[in-house]
C-alpha cells in the first residue's frame, strides 16, 4: 500500500516471519528510523494516531476498538498515544485466533499506566534502528558475518571508504531521510532531532522535574564516553567536571530511563565466558546512543571536527560499528556482547549465536600496520584465555576497520574486514 520507493530493511524478514506466527507485531524504535515506512510495506490499511487532521482520533480515544476497523494487516501508528489500543488488539487476536492481523508502531513505551496484559504469545516485538551501512548502501556486503561462523570461509572484498568518508557517515547517521537526500551538511538533521527532543517536555512526562540543560549535559556525557563501560557515578562526575552542571545520581538514572523508553540509548552487555584462569570479569555495560550521528550532534561537532580529533573519532566510529554489528547479529539470530577483565584485557565485540558458536572482534578506525598488529595480538591474548575444554573455541577472530581497503584473512587466521564490506 506504500507509494514512495522503499529501501529494504534487514528487519523485513523478521517482521514477515512474525506476522506469519503471531496475531500482531509491535515495531519499536526511535523516531525517524523508518518504522512506519516499513510497516506500510506489509499493511493493507492504516491509521496514524499523531495525524492532527484525522477527525476520528477523538472518537478512538473514547472507543479504542474503532482503530481496529480496516483491512488486515491493519497498521496502527503511534499506538501508545491511546494505550488502551494494546488491550483491544490483544482481545481481538484472542477472539479471532488468526495470525497477521495487526502491526503496531511506536517510538516510546507508554508514559504512565502500562497495558493490563503483556500480550505474550499474541503480540511479538520487532526492534528497528537507524540504517546500518549495508542497508543504506554504504557497505558493499562483500563479507558476510554469518558465513564467518562456517569453517574455511573465503574472506575477500574491497572498500573505497577513506577517513573522510567514514567521518561523513558518522555525522550523517543511518536516518532514512538523510540516506535518501545525501545532505551536504550531514550534521543538520541529527542536531535538529536532538534540539526538538531536549526541548519537548511532554517526552519526559513522569519525571518529578525536567531540565533541558541537564538532559543536554547528560547526552554530551554519553557522547564523550560512547561505546565505553561507564557507571552512573562516573557519568555524574563527568557532567560536573565538564559542564559545571549540578546533577545527582537519581536524576541521571531517571533521565537515562526516559532515553531508554524513547529507544535513544542502548547498552552492550558484558560477556562471561569460561576462562582458563580465575580472572574477574568486569560487568559494567557499554552505553551508546542508538546512532553515531546523535553522539556527533551532542558534541556540537561536524565531520571536519572528527578528522581533527583522532580519539573522539575512534570512539564515534566504534559506536557506528557496534550499531551495525548489533543489527547484523540479530539478523543472523545472534547477540552482541563485549569482554573486559580486571587485568585490562578487552575485546570490543563478541557475536554469540544460539548454538554456542561465537566470534571475537576488535574495532579499529585506522589501518596502519602497527594498529592492525596490536589488535591481532590483543585478539590472540583474549582467545588464549578461553577454556576450550568447556566451551567452543572462537569460530573467527576479526579486526573490523574503518579505512582498510581490502578484506582478507591473515596467515594467523585473523580476518581483517573494512566496515564498508560487512553484511549479516
HELIX and SHEET records of a PDB file:
HELIX    1   1 UNK A   11  UNK A   19  1                                   9    
HELIX    2   2 UNK A   35  UNK A   42  1                                   8    
HELIX    3   3 UNK A   57  UNK A   62  1                                   6    
HELIX    4   4 UNK A   64  UNK A   68  5                                   5    
HELIX    5   5 UNK A   79  UNK A   82  5                                   4    
HELIX    6   6 UNK A   84  UNK A   96  1                                  13    
HELIX    7   7 UNK A  133  UNK A  136  1                                   4    
HELIX    8   8 UNK A  146  UNK A  149  5                                   4    
HELIX    9   9 UNK A  163  UNK A  172  1                                  10    
HELIX   10  10 UNK A  176  UNK A  181  1                                   6    
HELIX   11  11 UNK A  187  UNK A  199  1                                  13    
HELIX   12  12 UNK A  201  UNK A  204  5                                   4    
HELIX   13  13 UNK A  212  UNK A  224  1                                  13    
HELIX   14  14 UNK A  232  UNK A  243  1                                  12    
HELIX   15  15 UNK A  249  UNK A  261  1                                  13    
HELIX   16  16 UNK A  292  UNK A  298  1                                   7    
HELIX   17  17 UNK A  303  UNK A  307  1                                   5    
HELIX   18  18 UNK A  310  UNK A  331  1                                  22    
HELIX   19  19 UNK A  369  UNK A  385  1                                  17    
HELIX   20  20 UNK A  419  UNK A  421  5                                   3    
SHEET    1   A 5 UNK A  45  UNK A  48  0                                        
SHEET    2   A 5 UNK A  74  UNK A  77  1                                        
SHEET    3   A 5 UNK A 102  UNK A 106  1                                        
SHEET    4   A 5 UNK A  24  UNK A  28  1                                        
SHEET    5   A 5 UNK A 123  UNK A 127  1                                        
SHEET    1   B 2 UNK A 143  UNK A 144  0                                        
SHEET    2   B 2 UNK A 422  UNK A 423  1                                        
SHEET    1   C10 UNK A 157  UNK A 158  0                                        
SHEET    2   C10 UNK A 406  UNK A 409 -1                                        
SHEET    3   C10 UNK A 415  UNK A 418 -1                                        
SHEET    4   C10 UNK A 396  UNK A 401  1                                        
SHEET    5   C10 UNK A 358  UNK A 364  1                                        
SHEET    6   C10 UNK A 346  UNK A 353 -1                                        
SHEET    7   C10 UNK A 334  UNK A 340 -1                                        
SHEET    8   C10 UNK A 265  UNK A 270  1                                        
SHEET    9   C10 UNK A 286  UNK A 289 -1                                        
SHEET   10   C10 UNK A 228  UNK A 229 -1                                        
END                                                                             
